[in-house]
Amino acid sequence: LAPGLPESRAALRSGLLHAAREILQRDLRLPELSPSSVARELGISLRQVHVLFEPTGRSFARTLTALRLADASRLLGAAPGRSITDIAYLCGFDSLATFYRAFRAAYAMTPRDARALADGP
């Protein structure tokens, strides 16, 4: 494809989005992970990072939160000896209140309820 063609730009955006998602997966447990750090790693502007996520229907922040919540949800069942607080911070949340609020919004239950459900009757 020739540079500058719409197809070329779309392919580049798709590749950058894929790379950004891989960075999110790799670094999701780092509390300092941000759009700025992803932009620096990809060599693009902060605005371009946000534009990459627009077609997905989920912003950078929402995508990262969903990945962190999925990781935390998995750990709640897989690591019963670990406290909920430890899991929240391990998964990249910098506030326990934010973690609880986001978890309840995503799963319609508290992390403690999710752990009890994973443990079974």
Summary of the structure (lengths in Angstrom):
residues: 121
radius of gyration: 17.1
end to end distance: 58.1
largest distance: 60.7
contacts: 317
relative contact order: 0.11
helix: 73%
strand: 0%
